[in-house]
Amino acid sequence: MSFNEDSRVKIPAILHLCRLGYDYIPKKLQHRDEETNIFPDFFKQTIAAINKFSEHQAAVLLEEIGLKLKYDDLGRDF
């Protein structure tokens, strides 16, 4: 058995997070915004549920956050 970063760190961390209730999303199934590293579908759904926003309001918020991250140093405003 080879010992490398995957076998010693990544896989145990993924397993631990799955046991805590997080969902693992394989890389080929990830649909994230490359510029912000945000998963837009999850973001809009979760923000709408937490804040009782409409889908449109959540989409507008996501767009605003994307603009702030794009034009603000290190996303401090976010």
Contact map, one row per residue, 1 for C-alpha under 8 A:
111000000000000000000000000000000000000000000000000000000000000000000000000000
111100100000000000000000000000000000000000000000000000000000000000000000000000
111111110000000000000000000000000000000000000000000000000000000000000000000000
011111110000000000000000000000000000000000000000000000000000000000000000000000
001111111100000000000000000000000000000000000000000000000000000000000000000000
001111111110000000000000000000000000000000000000000000000000000000000000000000
011111111111000000000000000000000000000000000000000000000000000000000000000000
001111111111000000000000000000000000000000000000000000000000000000000000000000
000011111111100000000000000000000000000000000000000000000000000000000000000000
000011111111110000000000000000000000000000000000000000000000000000000000000000
000001111111111000000000000000000000000000000000000000000000000000000000000000
000000111111111100000000000000000000000000000000000000000000000000000000000000
000000001111111110000000000000000000000000000000000000000000000000000000000000
000000000111111111000001000000000000000000000000000000000000000000000000000000
000000000011111111100000000000000000000000000000000000000000000000000000000000
000000000001111111110000000000000000000000000000000000000000000000000000000000
000000000000111111111110000000000000000000000000000000000000000000000000000000
000000000000011111111111000000000000000000000000000000000000000000000000000000
000000000000001111111100000000000000000000000000000000000000000000000000000000
000000000000000111111100000000000000000000000000000000000000000000000000000000
000000000000000011111110000000000000000000000000000000000000000000000000000000
000000000000000011111111000000000000000000000000000000000000000000000000000000
000000000000000011001111100000000000000000000000000000000000000000000000000000
000000000000010001000111110000000000000000000000000000000000000000000000000000
000000000000000000000011111011000000000000000000000000000000000000000000000000
000000000000000000000001111111000000000000000000000000000000000000000000000000
000000000000000000000000111111000000000000000000000000000000000000000000000000
000000000000000000000000011111000000000000000000000000000000000000000000000000
000000000000000000000000111111100000000000000000000000000000000000000000000000
000000000000000000000000111111110000001000000000000000000000000000000000000000
000000000000000000000000000011111000001100000000000000000000000000000000000000
000000000000000000000000000001111100111100000000000000000000000000000000000000
000000000000000000000000000000111111111100000000000000000000000000000000000000
000000000000000000000000000000011111110000000000000000000000000000000000000000
000000000000000000000000000000001111100000000000000000000000000000000100000000
000000000000000000000000000000001111110000000000000000000000000001001100000000
000000000000000000000000000000011111111000000000000000000000000000000000000000
000000000000000000000000000000011101111100100000000000000000000000000000000000
000000000000000000000000000001111000111111100000000000000000000000000000000000
000000000000000000000000000000111000011111110000000000000000010000000000000000
000000000000000000000000000000000000001111111000000000000000000000000000000000
000000000000000000000000000000000000001111111100000000000000000000000000000000
000000000000000000000000000000000000011111111110000000000100010000000000000000
000000000000000000000000000000000000000111111111000000100110010000000000000000
000000000000000000000000000000000000000011111111100000100100000000000000000000
000000000000000000000000000000000000000001111111110000000000000000000000000000
000000000000000000000000000000000000000000111111111110000100000000000000000000
000000000000000000000000000000000000000000011111111111101100000000000000000000
000000000000000000000000000000000000000000001111111110000000000000000000000000
000000000000000000000000000000000000000000000111111110000000000000000000000000
000000000000000000000000000000000000000000000011111110000000000000000000000000
000000000000000000000000000000000000000000000011111111000000000000000000000000
000000000000000000000000000000000000000000000011111111111100000000000000000000
000000000000000000000000000000000000000000000001000111111100000000000000000000
000000000000000000000000000000000000000000011001000011111110000000000000000000
000000000000000000000000000000000000000000000000000011111111000000000000000000
000000000000000000000000000000000000000000000001000011111111100000000000000000
000000000000000000000000000000000000000000111011000011111111110000000000000000
000000000000000000000000000000000000000000010000000000111111111000000000000000
000000000000000000000000000000000000000000000000000000011111111100000000000000
000000000000000000000000000000000000000000000000000000001111111110000000000000
000000000000000000000000000000000000000100110000000000000111111111000000000000
000000000000000000000000000000000000000000000000000000000011111111100000000000
000000000000000000000000000000000000000000000000000000000001111111110000000000
000000000000000000000000000000000000000000000000000000000000111111111000000001
000000000000000000000000000000000001000000000000000000000000011111111100000000
000000000000000000000000000000000000000000000000000000000000001111111110000000
000000000000000000000000000000000000000000000000000000000000000111111111001011
000000000000000000000000000000000001000000000000000000000000000011111111111111
000000000000000000000000000000000011000000000000000000000000000001111111001000
000000000000000000000000000000000000000000000000000000000000000000111111100000
000000000000000000000000000000000000000000000000000000000000000000011111111110
000000000000000000000000000000000000000000000000000000000000000000001011111100
000000000000000000000000000000000000000000000000000000000000000000001001111100
000000000000000000000000000000000000000000000000000000000000000000011101111111
000000000000000000000000000000000000000000000000000000000000000000001001111111
000000000000000000000000000000000000000000000000000000000000000000011001001111
000000000000000000000000000000000000000000000000000000000000000010011000001111
